[in-house]
Amino acid sequence: MKRKKYVLGVDLGTSSCKSILIDETGQIIADSSVGYPVYMPHANWVEQDPADWEQAVTLSIRQVLNKSNIDTEQLVGMGLSGQMHGLVALDIQGKVLRPAILWNDQRSAEQCQRIVEMVGGKENLLKMINNDMLPGYTASKILWLAENEPYIFDKACMFLNPKDYIRYKLTGNFATDVSDASGTGLFDVRRRCWNEKLLSILGIQKEFLPKCFESTEITGYITNAASECTGLPKGLPVVAGGGDAVIQTTGTGLVQEGVLGIIIGTAGIVAMGLNSYKFNRRGALQIFCNNYPGTWHAMGVTLSAGASLEWLKNVLYEQNFSSNVYKDMDKLAADSPAGSNGLIFLPYLFGERCPYADPSARGTFIGLTYKHQKSDIIRAVLEGVVFSLKQVAELITECSNVPISEVRTSGGGSKSELWRQIQADVFQLPVVTVSGGEHGGAFGAALIAGIGCGIWPDVFEAVKILKIETETLPDKKNKELYDSLFEVYKNLYLINKPAFNRLANLFG
């Protein structure tokens, strides 16, 4: 009798580590999530302690293995996913020098501008890395560290993204993958390698960056120490995996053009697989290497999607109001009609990245009147997030010149039937969820690990195991209203930008 094979996927997210175990049919055998805190020592600073990640990864893996009760000898490999762009600085002994600076940290806006100037303008930068320089990217964080904490920078010998720090702790190897490296602002996306000319201009030694692999390649093996901590078998292959924004979409089957992916997590990700390299002409999108050789990934990220609803929950409800508070909010929002009785929300609570790279942007309600109720406010937040996602989708369609036939939604926001209906109505397209989608990057990491360890021959075969779980069709009677509101929405940032800048100057 043939023994089953299993693969493990571990996703180091912004709020928690999620681990899942799947078999070769894609069935989820066990899963676990362990949270950790986020620290904001100053306005627009967002940090985490890598020691918290280590503890969460260890615990979540142990919980999955205990729940599944499998023979670990049937594990063929594991894959890693994680929050992108973060900076973990290590000294020559591999010790963490300071808290990790995260993807949504905005402190390095000045360094971004300086990098563009150093390379001779945005056009030259796009030729080098096919992406604009954003405050979230790792490159500007490294420069910020050199200029503001030179006593730390001078001790640094390795700069890693978050998931690759975990890889180092599991395997002892410094390695990354092409999708996560694409989000550092230091990577030649077309040639799939570090851009040595840019590194030279910025004064960053290539030796201080990890070796880069394709997502399906094996990057190392579980060490004795890691085996004792996690319960994983010594010598288990660890596949490269991918940055969460990319590998989450792979886990929902977005490996070819024409299907749009939307992930509503803390941030909002809009993405589509590309069959060939596309030049990022305006620099408004992020075009990264995808999780399979010879493929790319067009993406735009809004910084506050699920975070907008979480913020509203914290404002409107007591901390221990209800374990089903989001369901309660959904029910209330459903009492408000499409268009929220004329209330529009701009979801710029952390500044914004796409379609406007502006750390000074501010969240805003427009159209508020005495008649508006709590239900309208909640629905306006749901609609405002979807409007922001549609604005990004328009840029992807323009860049790829490929029409969209379907939306695949995932992340925490995909659990809301109302939010799925709003997506269908605003896009006027079918919106589907697929098996594994709710497990985000962890499921994608498990799929990629399965390819790297021989369960599936390639990514196109691997995604065939996905099954459609829900399908939401657009309500045509809402098309005209949402089209009109979307046109209003698109103008609001431009109208309010001077006020955003003034407020940022006054309050930081």
DOROFI-702537 format. One record per residue (C-alpha): chain; x, y, z. Coordinates in steps of 0.5 Angstrom, whole numbers, plus 500, padded with zeros to 3 digits. Example, Ala and Ser with C-alpha at 12.3 -4.5 7.8 and 13.67 -1.06 7.14 Angstrom:
<sites>
> A	525	491	516 .
> A	527	498	514 .
</sites>
This chain:
<sites>
> A	500	500	500 .
> A	503	507	498 .
> A	504	511	504 .
> A	501	518	504 .
> A	506	524	503 .
> A	505	531	506 .
> A	508	538	506 .
> A	508	543	511 .
> A	507	551	509 .
> A	509	556	514 .
> A	507	563	513 .
> A	510	569	518 .
> A	505	574	517 .
> A	504	581	520 .
> A	500	579	526 .
> A	501	571	527 .
> A	505	565	524 .
> A	500	560	521 .
> A	502	553	519 .
> A	499	548	515 .
> A	500	541	513 .
> A	497	538	507 .
> A	497	532	503 .
> A	498	530	496 .
> A	491	532	494 .
> A	491	539	497 .
> A	487	536	503 .
> A	489	540	509 .
> A	490	535	515 .
> A	492	540	521 .
> A	493	548	522 .
> A	495	552	527 .
> A	496	560	528 .
> A	500	563	534 .
> A	500	571	534 .
> A	505	576	536 .
> A	505	583	538 .
> A	507	589	533 .
> A	510	595	536 .
> A	510	603	534 .
> A	515	607	538 .
> A	514	613	534 .
> A	508	615	529 .
> A	509	611	522 .
> A	514	607	525 .
> A	512	599	525 .
> A	517	594	528 .
> A	517	587	531 .
> A	522	583	535 .
> A	524	577	531 .
> A	525	573	538 .
> A	517	573	538 .
> A	517	570	531 .
> A	521	564	533 .
> A	517	562	539 .
> A	511	563	534 .
> A	514	559	529 .
> A	516	553	533 .
> A	509	553	537 .
> A	505	553	531 .
> A	509	547	528 .
> A	509	543	534 .
> A	501	544	534 .
> A	500	542	527 .
> A	504	536	528 .
> A	501	534	534 .
> A	494	535	531 .
> A	495	531	525 .
> A	499	525	529 .
> A	502	523	522 .
> A	509	520	522 .
> A	513	525	521 .
> A	517	521	516 .
> A	512	522	511 .
> A	513	529	511 .
> A	517	530	504 .
> A	519	538	505 .
> A	516	545	508 .
> A	516	551	505 .
> A	516	558	507 .
> A	512	565	506 .
> A	512	571	510 .
> A	511	579	510 .
> A	515	582	505 .
> A	520	588	505 .
> A	522	588	512 .
> A	529	589	515 .
> A	532	584	520 .
> A	540	586	521 .
> A	544	581	523 .
> A	551	581	526 .
> A	557	577	524 .
> A	555	572	529 .
> A	548	572	526 .
> A	545	575	532 .
> A	539	580	531 .
> A	542	587	532 .
> A	535	591	533 .
> A	528	590	532 .
> A	525	588	525 .
> A	523	594	521 .
> A	516	592	518 .
> A	513	593	511 .
> A	508	598	513 .
> A	513	602	516 .
> A	514	609	513 .
> A	520	612	516 .
> A	524	612	510 .
> A	521	616	505 .
> A	526	621	505 .
> A	531	616	503 .
> A	527	613	498 .
> A	527	620	494 .
> A	535	620	495 .
> A	535	613	492 .
> A	531	616	486 .
> A	536	622	485 .
> A	542	618	486 .
> A	541	613	480 .
> A	539	619	476 .
> A	531	619	476 .
> A	525	615	476 .
> A	526	612	469 .
> A	533	610	471 .
> A	531	606	477 .
> A	525	603	473 .
> A	530	600	468 .
> A	534	597	474 .
> A	529	594	478 .
> A	522	595	474 .
> A	519	598	480 .
> A	519	605	484 .
> A	522	606	490 .
> A	517	605	496 .
> A	518	607	504 .
> A	516	600	505 .
> A	522	597	501 .
> A	528	594	504 .
> A	533	598	500 .
> A	531	605	504 .
> A	530	602	511 .
> A	538	600	510 .
> A	540	607	508 .
> A	535	609	514 .
> A	539	605	518 .
> A	546	607	516 .
> A	544	615	517 .
> A	540	614	523 .
> A	543	608	527 .
> A	550	608	524 .
> A	553	604	531 .
> A	548	599	529 .
> A	549	599	521 .
> A	557	598	522 .
> A	556	592	526 .
> A	551	589	521 .
> A	554	583	516 .
> A	547	581	513 .
> A	540	584	511 .
> A	534	579	511 .
> A	527	579	510 .
> A	523	576	516 .
> A	521	569	513 .
> A	529	569	511 .
> A	531	570	518 .
> A	526	564	520 .
> A	530	560	514 .
> A	536	562	517 .
> A	534	559	524 .
> A	531	553	521 .
> A	537	551	516 .
> A	543	555	518 .
> A	543	558	511 .
> A	542	565	509 .
> A	538	565	503 .
> A	531	568	500 .
> A	527	567	493 .
> A	526	571	487 .
> A	519	574	489 .
> A	521	576	496 .
> A	528	579	493 .
> A	523	583	488 .
> A	520	587	494 .
> A	527	589	497 .
> A	528	595	491 .
> A	535	592	490 .
> A	533	586	485 .
> A	533	586	477 .
> A	526	583	476 .
> A	527	582	469 .
> A	534	578	470 .
> A	532	575	477 .
> A	538	577	480 .
> A	541	582	485 .
> A	542	589	481 .
> A	550	590	482 .
> A	550	597	479 .
> A	544	599	484 .
> A	548	596	490 .
> A	554	599	488 .
> A	551	606	488 .
> A	548	605	494 .
> A	554	603	498 .
> A	551	596	500 .
> A	555	590	499 .
> A	552	584	495 .
> A	555	579	501 .
> A	551	582	506 .
> A	545	580	502 .
> A	542	572	502 .
> A	543	568	496 .
> A	537	568	491 .
> A	533	562	489 .
> A	527	560	485 .
> A	521	559	489 .
> A	521	552	488 .
> A	528	550	489 .
> A	531	547	496 .
> A	535	552	500 .
> A	537	548	506 .
> A	535	542	511 .
> A	532	542	518 .
> A	538	542	523 .
> A	539	538	529 .
> A	537	544	533 .
> A	531	546	529 .
> A	529	539	529 .
> A	529	539	537 .
> A	525	545	538 .
> A	520	544	532 .
> A	519	536	532 .
> A	521	536	525 .
> A	525	531	522 .
> A	532	533	522 .
> A	534	533	514 .
> A	527	535	512 .
> A	528	540	506 .
> A	526	547	506 .
> A	524	550	500 .
> A	525	557	498 .
> A	518	559	498 .
> A	516	566	497 .
> A	514	573	499 .
> A	506	573	502 .
> A	503	578	497 .
> A	506	573	491 .
> A	505	566	494 .
> A	498	568	497 .
> A	496	569	490 .
> A	499	562	488 .
> A	495	559	493 .
> A	489	561	490 .
> A	491	559	483 .
> A	493	565	480 .
> A	499	563	475 .
> A	496	565	469 .
> A	493	572	466 .
> A	486	574	466 .
> A	484	572	473 .
> A	485	577	478 .
> A	486	576	485 .
> A	484	580	491 .
> A	487	579	498 .
> A	484	582	504 .
> A	488	582	510 .
> A	491	587	514 .
> A	493	590	507 .
> A	489	589	500 .
> A	493	586	495 .
> A	491	586	488 .
> A	495	581	483 .
> A	495	578	477 .
> A	500	572	474 .
> A	504	574	468 .
> A	506	569	462 .
> A	512	574	460 .
> A	516	580	463 .
> A	512	587	463 .
> A	515	593	463 .
> A	512	597	469 .
> A	512	604	465 .
> A	509	608	470 .
> A	512	605	476 .
> A	505	605	480 .
> A	505	598	480 .
> A	509	592	483 .
> A	512	587	478 .
> A	515	582	481 .
> A	518	575	480 .
> A	513	570	481 .
> A	513	563	484 .
> A	515	559	478 .
> A	521	560	473 .
> A	519	564	467 .
> A	513	567	470 .
> A	512	574	473 .
> A	507	577	478 .
> A	503	584	477 .
> A	501	587	484 .
> A	498	593	487 .
> A	498	594	495 .
> A	493	598	499 .
> A	496	599	506 .
> A	489	599	510 .
> A	484	594	507 .
> A	482	589	513 .
> A	486	594	518 .
> A	481	599	516 .
> A	475	595	519 .
> A	479	593	525 .
> A	480	600	526 .
> A	473	601	526 .
> A	471	595	530 .
> A	476	598	535 .
> A	473	605	535 .
> A	466	602	535 .
> A	466	596	540 .
> A	468	595	547 .
> A	474	590	547 .
> A	470	584	549 .
> A	464	586	546 .
> A	463	579	542 .
> A	467	574	539 .
> A	463	574	533 .
> A	464	582	532 .
> A	465	582	525 .
> A	459	578	524 .
> A	455	583	528 .
> A	458	589	523 .
> A	457	585	517 .
> A	449	584	519 .
> A	449	592	521 .
> A	452	594	514 .
> A	447	590	510 .
> A	442	594	513 .
> A	445	600	509 .
> A	444	600	502 .
> A	449	600	496 .
> A	452	606	496 .
> A	452	607	504 .
> A	447	613	503 .
> A	452	617	500 .
> A	458	616	505 .
> A	465	615	502 .
> A	471	612	506 .
> A	478	613	503 .
> A	482	608	507 .
> A	489	611	508 .
> A	490	610	515 .
> A	497	608	514 .
> A	498	613	508 .
> A	498	609	502 .
> A	502	605	497 .
> A	498	604	490 .
> A	495	607	486 .
> A	498	613	490 .
> A	505	612	494 .
> A	504	617	499 .
> A	506	616	506 .
> A	502	623	508 .
> A	495	620	505 .
> A	490	620	511 .
> A	483	616	512 .
> A	477	620	510 .
> A	470	620	511 .
> A	466	624	505 .
> A	459	626	505 .
> A	457	625	512 .
> A	451	628	514 .
> A	446	627	521 .
> A	442	622	517 .
> A	448	617	517 .
> A	448	611	522 .
> A	453	606	524 .
> A	450	601	519 .
> A	452	606	513 .
> A	459	608	517 .
> A	461	600	517 .
> A	458	599	509 .
> A	462	605	507 .
> A	469	602	510 .
> A	467	596	506 .
> A	466	599	500 .
> A	472	604	500 .
> A	476	599	501 .
> A	473	595	495 .
> A	474	602	491 .
> A	481	602	492 .
> A	482	595	490 .
> A	479	597	483 .
> A	483	603	482 .
> A	489	598	483 .
> A	486	593	478 .
> A	485	598	473 .
> A	493	599	473 .
> A	494	592	472 .
> A	489	591	466 .
> A	493	597	463 .
> A	500	594	464 .
> A	498	587	462 .
> A	493	589	456 .
> A	489	583	458 .
> A	482	583	460 .
> A	479	580	467 .
> A	474	575	467 .
> A	474	573	474 .
> A	476	575	481 .
> A	479	570	486 .
> A	478	573	493 .
> A	482	571	499 .
> A	484	573	506 .
> A	480	574	512 .
> A	476	579	508 .
> A	473	573	504 .
> A	470	570	509 .
> A	464	576	509 .
> A	459	574	504 .
> A	457	582	504 .
> A	464	584	502 .
> A	464	578	497 .
> A	458	581	494 .
> A	460	588	494 .
> A	467	586	490 .
> A	462	583	485 .
> A	458	589	484 .
> A	463	594	484 .
> A	467	590	479 .
> A	461	587	476 .
> A	465	580	475 .
> A	464	573	478 .
> A	468	573	485 .
> A	470	566	487 .
> A	473	563	493 .
> A	477	557	493 .
> A	480	551	497 .
> A	486	553	501 .
> A	485	561	500 .
> A	483	562	507 .
> A	490	559	509 .
> A	493	565	505 .
> A	501	564	504 .
> A	501	558	508 .
> A	497	554	503 .
> A	501	557	498 .
> A	508	555	501 .
> A	506	548	502 .
> A	504	548	494 .
> A	511	550	492 .
> A	514	546	497 .
> A	510	540	494 .
> A	513	542	487 .
> A	520	543	490 .
> A	520	536	493 .
> A	517	532	487 .
> A	509	531	489 .
> A	507	536	483 .
> A	511	537	477 .
> A	510	544	476 .
> A	505	550	479 .
> A	500	549	473 .
> A	499	542	475 .
> A	499	543	483 .
> A	494	549	482 .
> A	489	543	479 .
> A	488	541	486 .
> A	484	547	488 .
> A	476	547	488 .
> A	471	553	488 .
> A	468	553	494 .
> A	463	560	493 .
> A	461	564	487 .
> A	458	570	488 .
> A	455	573	482 .
> A	454	581	481 .
> A	448	584	482 .
> A	447	588	475 .
> A	442	593	478 .
> A	448	596	482 .
> A	452	597	476 .
> A	450	604	475 .
> A	451	607	482 .
> A	457	604	483 .
> A	460	606	477 .
> A	458	613	479 .
> A	461	613	486 .
> A	467	610	483 .
> A	468	616	479 .
> A	467	620	485 .
> A	472	616	489 .
> A	478	617	484 .
> A	478	624	485 .
> A	477	625	492 .
> A	485	623	493 .
> A	487	629	488 .
> A	482	634	491 .
> A	484	632	499 .
> A	492	631	497 .
> A	494	639	500 .
> A	490	638	506 .
> A	493	631	507 .
> A	500	634	506 .
> A	498	640	511 .
> A	496	635	516 .
> A	502	631	516 .
> A	507	637	517 .
> A	503	639	523 .
> A	502	632	526 .
> A	507	628	523 .
</sites>
